[in-house]
């Protein structure tokens, strides 16, 4: 699509339109109601288009760039991944009273056993200088009458290719909370009829939130690995706001002893 630059006539028209709306705003308190009603309707239509333009411009101009998969990785990394929810915009940016088994994109699913859901989710645009992920996920939990709340991330098929017991699977995250809570990460690996599970508590009190899952301590059948997923389990989430600014995964072979 060719670039469109504002010419002199366009600039003059824009200046006159802006001056006209400024005058209408100053006179609104004394404008006849029939005239004011029409101005309000036109202003709402204009604001809708301006909001659309501003949203797209903010997304394109803000850093980090949409689709970015850049993050630090240990030496020897042979697979790495940032879920799509943290890389690009979702079709639905937010939802309230979220039921269990609701999917956020094609890779992330929320699970809980609340009778009445008072849980809201919203994808937000990361714009801080230190952010590496283009997007984040904000979760607000109000009254919580369930016994569990988890976020399940399905790892892509290439995470299973050539997976060995000598591998370490690493999870890095950037997480903000209104008040302290415990979050556990459980790695699940399905191989044939069996599923290996490794649980780690995220060190939320540390500046770098990172855990590693050592597959040497599993009974993994390397020839039958079918799929992998990670459960993020939130303990005591009631009346809290949790923002996951970023979450990334990678795998690398353990150093030889």
Secondary structure, 3 states (H helix, E strand, C coil): CCCCCCCHHHHHHHHHHHHHHHHHHHHCCCCCHHHHHHHHHHHHHHHHHHHHHHHHHHHHHCCCCCCCCCCCCCCCEEEEEECHHHCCCCCCCEECCCCCCEEECCCEEEEECCCCCCEEEEEEECCCCCCCCCEEEEEEECCCCCCCEEEEEECCHHHCCCCCCCEEEEEEEEEEECCCCEEEEEEEEEECCEEEEEEEECCCCCCCEEEEEEHHHCCCCHHHEEEEEEEEEEECCCCEEEEEEEEEEEEEECCCC
